[in-house]
């Protein structure tokens, strides 16, 4: 009898841990900001200009700052490659733009609008991201490209063409191909290769038509052929958009939560003893690699150089 009672008491004590966690999540867990606040312009953001002013961010109260007074002006339509050592704050920049983590200090404005005054739904629905591990849902390619039925089939088909998922001569009514709008997608897109899933994520970003696009190591896990397709699509499909990743006009080098270097790739390479220069040297990149073609210097039309640079340190 005593043994049974002790065992029951022990089980009750263990089960009370679940009750304690439920109480904590219901009363003490910090909630995200509201989905909707003041209305923003239907066309916002028009230019894609991003201004970081004295931005400070920590992941939790009591932890040290991971962004320490970051100030940066990204012009509309500019392409910024973000590099840095592990822990330099690359991913933290993305987190602040999408407000996954609220700022501890400073501000971020997009086309003159402080994103802290914008509801989370309004903010995140106006931005696009191409993640390293794309998420696909059970359904069809149509439902994955346009889950809210906001676009016509022609726009979806054009996005598939731009992403090189269907041949340019393939008709929208042709369902004999491997990929068409009604193709079934299994959970997590497991009936597609990793490269195809990444291209579908790229097509989804094209459909959204956002003025600001963030690439989170979009080419780090794909084969060379898919990498070429992704970079070609980024160059052509996102022309005039503000882009944070590969295909850059300037390189932002992060170090210990601060901007360590910011300039064109060639100018940074010419800085003897610089962080970017040391990254290139460790990866076997010479100065001559920047002159493969006139376009390579700006990182727009030379996939080979972009692949090399993106291999130095993952963007974001």
Secondary structure, 3 states (H helix, E strand, C coil): CHHHHHHHHHHHHHHHHHHHHHHHHHHCCCCCCCCCCCCCCCCCCCCCCEEEEEEEECCCCCCCCCEEEEEEEECCCCEEEEEECCCCCHHHHHHHHCCCCCCCEEEEEECCEEHHHCCHHHHHHCEEEECCCCCCCCEEHHHHHCCCCCCCHHHHHHHHHHCCCCCCCCCCCCCCCCCCCCCEECHHHCCCCHHHHHHHHHHHHHHHCCCEEEECCCCCCCCHHHHHHHHHHHHHHCCCCEEECCCCCEEEEEECCEEEEEECHHHHHCCCCCHHHHHHHHCCCCHHHHHCCCCHHHCCCCHHHHHHHHCCCCCC
